[in-house]
Structure formats: C-alpha cells, structure tokens
C-alpha cells in the first residue's frame, strides 16, 4: 500500500521553551486533498527536561489539524522533530540513556496531548559512528515509548515512527542503515538539494540518474542513493522517495554544468524563501523555456531574458519518479513542502497521487482521552 506524504511547515519553535512562532499560513483541506500522511514540521530539539507544555500553540491550529484527521480518516499527522536548522541538540540528547528516555517521553507526551499519529525524527546529520549508534538507540527508545502508550491508551493502534534521511553518500555512509530499517516504519529519502548556492557550476537539484556526459551537472543522483539503502538491508517498502516542490536557480549559467554568477533571478527578487530557491508555483510566471536532460532524467528551465537556468521537477518528472519507485518496490512519495505546490493539473502532489494508486487506507487515531487539552480529549466535539 503506497504512502503519499507531504510536509507542512506551519510551526517553528525557537531556542527557549516559552518562545514559539507560528507561520501565518495554516494547514488546509487543499494541503491534504491527495496525501495520506502529513509531517507537521519542525519542533526544535531543545532541552526536553524542561516543561515542554509551557509552549504556546494556538487552539485554532490544533483544531485545524484534528478536524482534518476527522474529515480524512486515512490521513495520519506526524510531528516532525529536528530539521536542517534545529538538529544541533540531537547528538547531546542521544548520547545518554537518560537523555534518550527524556526525549522519548517528551515526544510521546506531545503526541498524546495534540493528537498526532506518530513521530518523525529529522536529524541532519549524525557526524560520527558514535552518533550513528546513538541515533539507533534514540529511535528504539521512541519506538518503545510509542508502543507502551498504545498498549495502555490505544490498544491495537500502531503509531508511526519515521525519519528523514540523506541522499548524499558522505552522510548515509555514516548511518547504520540496516538497524534504521529494522526500527522505523518509513525512511523519507531527501532526494533533493543536490546542487545549489554552494555549487561552483549549475547543476540538477533532484535528478534520478547521473549524466556521464556532463558529470559536473550531477554531483549526486537518486538512483545511487536508493541502491545504497537497499543494498544495506533497508526493506524497499520502507523507503519513501522525497521530491521537491521548489526549484533552484543559477544566474548567468548558459546550461547545466556551466559556471554561474550567483543564485536567484536576474535583476529581480532573490527567491521565494531564500536566495535562489523558488516555490514551484512561482516558476510558471518566470518565462522559463523548459529543457530536458535525458541522461539525468531531469527537467530544468532557461530564463528567456537576463540569463540563467533553474532546476526543478515538473509533472512529467514526477511521473518518471513514480514509475521508478514502483519498479524498485519503494513505499511511496514525499514532498517538501506543501505550500510550494501548484494547482490542478500542474500540481506535483496531485500528479503523484494519480500515478501512485493503491494507497494505504488504514485509519488514523481520534481517541486521546488523556490529552491535557479538552478539545482533543473530547475528539473535537461541538461546544468543547
């Protein structure tokens, strides 16, 4: 049964437990129209020994998430902890049995209070063999805590435990992939950001294969990463192929593998949310001439004025990637991030939905009687 997961970056926590920011944009019906799994990101790995319940979370946001679950019973909503910016405390937290226990108990407390269906760990990235070993122990501690909570409060229900995982060999070669595949339900392979502002030449950012004719344009590729995970013993059905709902642009580059003078859009704004990074939905307004690299099996666009190119996935790319993951027996697709997607026939998530088929229809959980919030404990009944 296939998984179609999306990330919704609606919440971000900063360093102190009492400080919380909410993005203006909140989860909506359109976000979950196609998905059967949502990652609500990202909770900072702060000092979990502190009273996490002093965090402020608007009731409207709790209500929206839970009401989406009620309206879409096969939709599981997971709390994602960590991320590129907020992984700094993982190594310290995971290094001791006490730290792992506190983390696991705190994570499950958040889950039961706010009505989540699982926990996602996004540690970017374990830097040593000790970190890799401790990551396995941390995940096992969370798995044990999830199972203990289910046994007492939700008999028969299986809470999901997932991770985000790297597609670069310098990172995944440090991990204990077989152990990870044994413990978690799904591994979301972050098969994107292969090239960007850090690259000396323009490159594909999410290509399926290497282009051996222009090797500098494909410093990484998805096929090598997938093979590495499967060869290491990760069950194929647990590996989820991540895809970007954004593009990366290179100013002044005449083509793939060519030098660039920076990132962004010539003479205009730098990006949708950081320099050189553009929401997929914004690219249709930029006058791009769509090009296709048959060897890399990746699309990119040429700016018709000002010079430069932009690497991004198109609906045609998604069809090729879904065909690839089916051939490999992978578990499904994941998109970062929902707000960047297009609409209608141009929707990347929608294209994946129409191409995948055979979706997981197991139901989510709506019963959290020991939640500290009355509306969650009551199942969002009217008047509560």
N, C-alpha and C positions, 0 to 999 in steps of 0.2 A: 504494500500500500504506500503510495507516494506522499511525501511531505512537500508542501509549498509554504515556505516561511518568509516572513518579512520582518524587518527591524523598523520600529517606530521610535525615533529619538525625541521623545517628549519630555523626558526628565533628565536633569543633570544635577548631581549633588557636588557641592564643593567641600573644602577641607574639614570644616567644623560640623559636627552633627546637627547643630541648630540652624545651619545655613543651607537653604535649598532654593534652587531656581527652577521654574517651570518654563519651558518654551511656550510661546504664545499659541502654537499650534497644538491641538489635542487630537487623540485618535478618533477616527470617524468610521461610519459604515463603508465609505468608499475605500478606506485602507484595507479592510478585511473582506472585501467582496469576493476575492478569489482565494485568500490564504486559509490554511487550516492550522497555522502556528504563527504566533506573533511574539517577537522579542521586544520587551519594553526596556530600553537602554538609557543610560548606563548608571548604575549605582557605584559610587566610589568605594574602593576597599579601604575604608577608614579604620580607625581603631574600634573594632567590633566589641571590645569590652565595655565601651560607653553605652549609654542608654539610647539605642537607636530609635526608640519610639518618640524621642523628642523632635524627630524630623517632622516637618510640616508638609502635608500633602493635601491639596485641595480636594474637598469632598466631590466636587464635580468631576475631577479626573478619576477618582476611584469609581464613581458611579458609571462613567462612560465605559471604562474597561469591563466592569462586571455586566453591564447591560449588553455590551457587545457579545459577551460569552453567552448570555441568556438567549440572545437572538440567533446566535450561530453555535449550535451545540457541539459541532465538531471542531470548534476553534479553541486551541489551547493558548493561554497567555503566560509567558515565562518572564521572570525578572532576570535581566542580564546584568552581571556584576563585573566591572572592570572596564576594559577598552584601552585604546592606544594612550589616552591621556591619564587614565585612572588605574593603572596597573602597578604603580610604584610600591604599594604595600603588600603585594602578594607574597613576595619572597620571605619577608619577615613573618607574616601571618602563618605561612605554610611550614615554617621551619621547626615548629614545636607542636607537640601533641595538644598542649593547652590552647595554642593559637588556632589550630585546626578545629578543635572542638568548639571554641567560642564562635568562630566564623560559621561553622555548620549550623549551630543552634540559632545564631542571629539570622542567618539566611532563611531558615525554616520558619522562624517567628515572623519575618516579613511576609513570607509566602502565605501563612495561615491568616495573618491579620488583613492582608489586602486581597486575598482570593486568587492567588496565582496557581498555575498548573505545573509549575516546575521552576528550576533554577538553571541559568546559563552562566558559565564561567568564561570570561574573556581575558585571559592572562597573556599580555603582549610585552615580553615573551620570557619564558624561563631561559636563563642565561648560562646555566651550568648543569652538570649531571646531578648535583645535589638539588637544584631547583626542580629538575625533571622528576626526580624521585619523590620530592615533597609534593609536587603537583598531583601525582597519583594518590598519595596519602590524603591530600586535601579533598580530592574528588570522592574517595572512598568514605571519608568522614561525612560529607554532604549526602552521599547515597544512603548511608546507614541512618542518618537523621531523618531523611525523607521517608524511608521505609518504616522507621519507628513511629513517625507521626501518622502515616497512612494506617498502620496497624491499629492505632488507638482511635483515630478520628474519622478515617475514611477507608474502612476495610474493603479490600478488593480493588481499590483505585491505585494506579501506578503513576506517581509524579515523575515528570520528565527531568532528566539531568543531561545537559548538553554543554558543549564547549565550542568556542570559535578557535580555529586552528590555522596556522600559517601555510602558505603555498611556496615559500622560499626555502630552499634546502638548508641554508645556514641556520634556519630556525627549527625546521621539523626534524633535522638530523639529531638535534639535541633531545628530542622528546622520546618517551617510552611509548611508542605508538600502539603496540600490541596491548599493553596494560590499559591505555586510554580506551581503546576499542572494546575492552572487556567490561569496563565500568560504566561508561556513559551510554545514553540511548542514541545520541547523534553527535557527529563531529561536523560542524559547519566549516567547510574549507573556504577560507577567504581568498578566492581565486581572482584577485584584482590588485590594483596598485603595483603592477609590475614595472611601470615607468611613471615618471612624474617630474616635479621640480628638481629633484635630486639627480636626475639623469643628464648626462652631457649631450646626448642626442635624443631626438624624438623617437618614442617607442610605443608599442602597443601596451595597453594597460591591463588587458584581460584576455589575451589570446589563448586559443585552445592549444595550438602547436607552435613549435619553433619555425622560424623562417631561416633555413640554412643558407639561402642566397644573400640575406641581409641580417646576419646573426646579431648585430648590434641593436636591431629593432626589436628583438625578442630576448631580453636577458633572462626571462623566466617564461614558463608556459604551463598551462593547466595539466596537460597530459602527463608530464613528468611527475608533477606533484601527486596526482591521482595514483599513478603506478607505484610511487614510493609508499604511500599509505597502504595500498592493498598488498603490496609485496611484504610489508612489515607485519601483516596479520590483522589489519583492521577489516572487519566484515563489510562487504561492499554496501549492504543495505543500511549501514550506519553512517555512511559518508554522504554528506549533503553538499552539492556544488553551489558555492556562493557566486553571485553575479552582481555587478554594479549598476545602479540606476543613476549614473553620473558619468561624465567624460572628463578627460584630462587634456588640456590644450598646450601647444608649444608654439610660441611666437617666432616667426621668421623661418621656420623649417620648411623646406621645399618638398619634403617627403619623409617617409619612415626611414629611420637610421641616419638622418641628416642633422647637422648641428642646429640648435635653436638659440634665440637671444633672450629667452625668458618664458614665463608661463602667463596665461591669461588670454585676453583678446586684444588685438592691436588697436590702440587709440581709444579703447573703451574700458568698461569695468573689468576688474581682475578675475572675478569668478562669482559663482552663486553663494558659496560659503567659505571659500578660501582661495587664494591665488591659483588660478589655473584649473580649478575644479568647478564643473558646471553641471547643474541638475539636468538630467536627460530631457525633461520637459522644456528646458530653456533653449536647447540646441536647435530646435526647428526654426527659431527666429533669427538664427545667425548666418543664414545664407551659405550653408555648407554644401559642397559638392561631394556626394558620398562615394567613397572608394572602397575597394575590397581587396584584401590580401589573401589569395587562395591558399598559400602555403601555411600561413599562420591561422587561417580561417577566422579572420577578424576584420571588422569594418573600421573605417575612420573617415573623417571629413576634411576637405580642404576649404579654407576660407577664400572666398572669391574676391575679397578686397582686403588689402592690408598684409596678406601673407600669413602663413602658419597652418597648422593642422590640429585636429582634435581626435583623440582615440576614444571610442565609446561603443557600447553594444546597441544594436538595432533589433527590431523584432525578428529579422532574419537571423541575426546572431543567436538569439535566444532559441529559435527553432533548432539550429545546429547544435547548440549546447544541450538541449533537452534530448535530442537524438543521441548525442554522445553519452550522456549519463544513463540513458536507457540501455544502450549497448553494453555499458560497463556494469550494469546492475546496481547503480547507486540509488540512494534512498530518496532523492528529490532535489529541490532547488531552494535557494535562499537569496533574498535581495537586500542589499544595503543601498539606500534606505527609502522607505515607502513614499516620503514626501517628494522625492525627485522624479517619480514615475510620470509617464504621460497618461493620456486618457483614450478610451475607445480602442480602436484597432492599433493605436500606437502605444498602448500600454505594454511594457515589458513583462510585468507580473501577469497581466491578462493573457499575453501570448504564451507564457509558461503554463498557465492554467489550462488553456485549450490544447496544449501539446502534451502535457503530462498524462492526465487521465488517471483512473484507478486510485483515487485519493483515500487516505486514511480517514475513516468515518467514526472512529471511537470518540465517545463523548467526553467533554470536559467535566470539571467538578464545580458544583454550585453550592455545596454544603460546607460551610466553615463555621460551625456553631460556637467555637471558642475564639473567634476574631474579636479583637478589642473594639472594633467599630460596629455599631449596632446595625448599620445598613448592610454591611457584608454578612454579619452573623444571621440576619433575617432573610438573606437571599435577595436583597433589594426589593422587598415587598413594599407596596404603596404605603405612604404615611410614615415610613421609618427613615 
